[in-house]
Structure formats: structure tokens, C-alpha cells
């Protein structure tokens, strides 16, 4: 195994664009990612759509092989009147899990978020993905709450 290289993705770089799609597709096929690969539409348009948004991606490479990806999308905290960054995807290919690649990618995500003036990072994780939960807690993530009497926030969705 080569030294793992962590980089901010350049959406215009075809090597980075292919790596984003390849690693995200592998993650989507994993049970933690839903067990179904990316659609042809997503494969064809993902990178160009990310580039149109206030988003950035971090990649991990083992030599020339892409082995990790984090997609981060900027939002806005109305309470702080500052940007926030939602960590939308954290993926490491199965052959490279357990090597702290996700932790290293998230370090760069945090550095880039701070440089953008963000007040916080947010993410969602399935409670059954225990290795990911342990990682996020180890590096400082915790459940979201404003007032303990009101309990922790719940992540919900509604498909459109």
C-alpha cells in the first residue's frame, strides 16, 4: 500500500471527477449506502452539479487508486448568521477501511470549512453504522440540541 494522499477535489480535473463518481458509486452499493449503485443520471451529472453549488469534495488516493471521498455542501446558520458545512457523504472503499482515512479527510474538510468562515459542521449517520458513529464522536461530533429539555434533533426527510 502506498502512502495515502488526501486532496481537495478539483471538479474540472477528469481524474478527480472519475474518482468522485467511482467512490460514491461503491459507497451507494454498500449496505451503509443503501445497497444500490448510482443511477446513470447521477453518474453522468454528479460532478457538474456539485460544481454549480457551494460545495467541495475531498478525495483520498492510494497511489493512483481513489479510496475515499467526502462531499461537503455549504448551508447557512440563521442563528449564527454564518455559513455551516454539511458533510453529506463520507466513503472509504472496503479494502481501505480501518486506516483512519475518513478521519484524515474530515480534518481537511474542517480546515476548508474554517477557511470559509463556517460556524459548524453537520452530518447525518445511520445509528447502525457503529464504526462511523464512533469515528464522528471521537473527532468531536455530538447529537444536536438547543435546550436539553427539548431533546436532541432528529433527521427527517420527505422525497419530492
C-alpha positions in Angstrom: 0.0 0.0 0.0 1.3 3.4 -1.0 1.1 6.5 1.2 -2.4 7.7 1.3 -2.8 11.2 -0.2 -5.7 13.5 0.8 -6.6 16.3 -1.5 -9.4 18.8 -2.2 -11.0 17.7 -5.4 -10.9 19.9 -8.5 -14.2 19.3 -10.2 -12.6 20.3 -13.6 -9.9 17.6 -13.2 -11.1 14.5 -15.1 -9.2 12.2 -12.7 -10.9 13.8 -9.7 -14.3 13.7 -11.4 -14.0 10.0 -12.2 -12.8 9.3 -8.6 -15.8 11.1 -7.1 -18.2 9.1 -9.1 -16.3 5.8 -8.6 -16.0 6.1 -4.8 -19.6 7.4 -4.4 -20.9 4.5 -6.5 -19.0 2.0 -4.4 -20.5 3.6 -1.3 -24.0 3.6 -2.7 -23.7 -0.1 -3.4 -22.6 -0.8 0.2 -25.4 -1.7 2.7 -24.5 1.5 4.6 -25.2 3.5 1.4 -28.5 1.8 0.5 -27.2 -1.2 -1.4 -27.9 0.3 -4.9 -25.4 1.9 -7.2 -25.8 5.4 -8.6 -28.2 5.9 -11.4 -26.9 6.7 -14.9 -28.2 10.2 -14.5 -26.2 10.7 -11.3 -23.1 9.1 -12.8 -23.3 11.4 -15.8 -24.1 14.7 -14.0 -22.9 14.5 -10.4 -19.7 16.4 -10.7 -21.1 19.2 -12.8 -24.0 19.6 -10.4 -21.6 19.7 -7.4 -19.6 22.4 -9.2 -22.7 24.6 -9.6 -23.3 24.6 -5.9 -21.4 26.0 -2.8 -19.9 22.6 -2.3 -16.5 21.0 -2.1 -15.2 17.4 -2.1 -12.1 15.8 -0.5 -10.6 12.7 -2.0 -8.2 10.1 -0.7 -5.8 8.2 -3.1 -3.6 5.2 -2.6 -1.2 5.8 -5.4 -3.5 6.4 -8.4 -6.4 4.5 -6.9 -9.2 6.6 -5.4 -10.1 5.1 -2.0 -12.0 7.8 -0.1 -14.4 10.6 -0.6 -16.2 13.3 1.4 -18.7 15.6 -0.2 -19.4 18.8 1.8 -22.2 21.3 0.9 -22.4 24.7 2.4 -25.6 25.8 4.2 -26.4 28.7 6.4 -26.9 29.1 10.2 -29.5 31.8 10.7 -28.8 31.8 14.5 -25.1 32.5 13.9 -25.6 34.4 10.6 -22.6 32.4 9.2 -22.1 29.6 6.8 -22.2 26.0 8.0 -21.0 22.9 6.1 -23.0 19.7 5.9 -20.8 16.7 5.5 -23.1 14.9 3.0 -21.1 11.7 2.1 -18.2 10.0 3.9 -17.0 7.0 2.0 -13.9 4.8 2.1 -13.7 1.7 -0.1 -13.9 -1.6 1.8 -10.3 -2.6 1.1 -9.0 0.6 2.9 -11.3 0.8 5.9 -9.8 0.9 9.4 -6.8 3.0 8.3 -8.2 6.4 9.6 -8.6 7.6 6.0 -12.1 9.1 6.8 -10.6 10.9 9.8 -7.9 12.4 7.7 -10.3 13.5 5.0 -12.6 15.1 7.7 -9.6 17.0 9.0 -9.2 18.7 5.6 -13.0 19.2 5.4 -12.8 21.1 8.7 -9.8 23.2 7.6 -11.7 24.2 4.5 -14.9 24.9 6.4 -12.9 27.2 8.8 -11.3 29.0 5.9 -14.8 29.6 4.5 -15.9 31.2 7.8 -18.2 28.3 8.7 -19.5 28.1 12.3 -20.1 24.4 12.4 -20.0 21.1 10.5 -23.1 18.9 10.4 -23.7 15.4 9.2 -26.1 12.5 9.4 -25.2 8.9 10.1 -27.3 5.7 10.4 -27.3 4.6 14.0 -26.4 1.0 12.9 -23.2 2.2 11.3 -21.3 1.9 14.5 -17.8 2.4 13.2 -18.8 5.7 11.6 -20.6 6.8 14.8 -17.5 6.0 16.9 -15.3 8.0 14.4 -17.6 11.0 14.5 -17.8 11.1 18.3 -14.0 10.6 18.6 -13.4 13.7 16.4 -15.9 15.9 18.3 -19.3 15.4 16.7 -22.2 15.1 19.1 -26.0 15.0 18.9 -27.6 18.3 18.1 -29.8 20.1 20.7 -30.5 23.6 21.8 -32.1 23.0 25.2 -31.7 19.6 26.8 -35.3 19.8 28.0 -36.4 19.7 24.3 -34.2 16.7 23.5 -32.0 16.0 20.5 -32.8 16.9 17.0 -34.0 14.2 14.6 -33.0 14.0 11.0 -36.1 13.6 8.8 -36.8 13.5 5.0 -39.6 13.9 2.5 -38.9 12.8 -1.0 -40.1 15.1 -3.8 
